[in-house]
Amino acid sequence: MFESEGDETVTCIACGTTLPRSRAREYDKLGNRWEREQKSFEYLCKPCDRDRDRQPRSGLEALLTECGAGERPRDSFLAAYFERVENESDVRE
């Protein structure tokens, strides 16, 4: 497939590879890539998209978003994530 003129460059969120958008796969962390209004997507290269687990993750994406994945420093995100997971496991017991 040929790249079109002005093809935007994107970065794979899994491996960091930079590639033309036309050769990437859209990834919608909120789960519905078909609703496009006022939405921005992340991208995966074809090999990473093939390796992606497509099984339901029981609210994992929502949890990552609530904890600030990609929006705050790694240490701060991990602390929030582990605190939230520990609190949820306490509630289940």
Secondary structure by P-SEA (a helix, b strand, c coil): ccccccbbbbbccccccccccccbbbbbccccccccccbbbbbbcaaaaaacccccccaaaaaaaaaccccccaaaaaaaaaaaaaaaaaaac
